[in-house]
Amino acid sequence: MGIICPGMVVTSAERNGRSKAIQLGNREWATAIICGNGEGETIPPFLVVQGQVHLSNWYTETDFPVDWAIKPTSNGWTNNETGLEWLKHFDKHTIRQRKGKYRMLVLDGHESYESIPFQSYCKSNDIICLKLPPHSSHLTQPLDVGCFGVLKRSYSSQIEEFIKAYINHITKVEFFIAFKANMKAGFRGAGLIPFDPQSILSKLDIKIRTSTPLFTSLELTNSWISQTPHNPTEALLQSTLVKARITRHQSSSPTPIFETVQALVKGTERLAYEVTLLSAENRMLRRANKVLSKRRRAKKIQLRNGGVLTGQEAEDILSQ
């Protein structure tokens, strides 16, 4: 749950050696079983996490969707029992949408889909299984080809935000929050669900245009009023105005003054950037601290020992 994708790292120019992004230490496994069809329709995700009991904060602290399902297992992986439970989840959410008598289910080669109970359930409920060739899902499985890469990058970006806030252990609560937001954003961002190819193609329509300056050098000089710059852009603007004014009113070479002003601007610009970054980091840490404080105060009630629970079923248990 705490693994991020490889990416570029921006650091100070004065830093020696190669910089690296910190990878979270926890390697607790979680499995998401996702199913969709060629029309862009999906059934609610089925999440498998490591554990023995369902805890109330998985549902109350994450705004967990009512039709999504969670199944705790000893290692966070799926197995024959979990595969059959997911098949029933699939049957429940596709029975009303089927066209004709049969439904086709395209699967990878995981052993849980080949168990006798799994195949017997399929036969009894008119579900035809189509198994993909071994080691070919990256080319032949639609979700691998078009969706999971986007989802992986989106989830990774959420985990990076936790790292920046010094949250160095991703719990199931953080996983559920990040997965929910980016499961939807990943499909939407790829223009798949809802299907909107134009949203992607439009990003390739690059039009080059020449920018028009808002003011001439003379207008800037005449209207300039000495003031303290508050950001890098204002510092650069002040530099331009000062140089123009010196050129107009001094007969001697202004080069030494220009060099002095440029050094001042460089220092001001650097300080302004540092302040901007520190302010952003401070806001992020405050938000993270507020969220973590709320979660630590939340009660962790054991709802059920093992089995599958949807968000709605968890709400029903909590309301009793």
Secondary structure, DSSP 8 states (H G I E B T S, - for coil): ------------TT--S-------S----EEEE--B-TTS-B---EEEEE-SEEETHHHHTTT--TT-EEEEESSS---HHHHHHHHHHHHHHHTTT--SS-EEEEE---GGGGSHHHHHHHHHTTEEEEE--TT-HHHH-HHHHHTHHHHHHHHHHHHHHHHHTT-----HHHHHHHHHHHHHHHHHHTTTTTT-HHHHHGGG---------SS-HHHHHHH-------SHHHHHHHHHHHHHHHHHH-SS--HHHHHHHHHHHHHHHHHHHHHHHHHHHHHHHHHHHHHHHHHHHS---EEEESS-EEHHHHHHHHH-
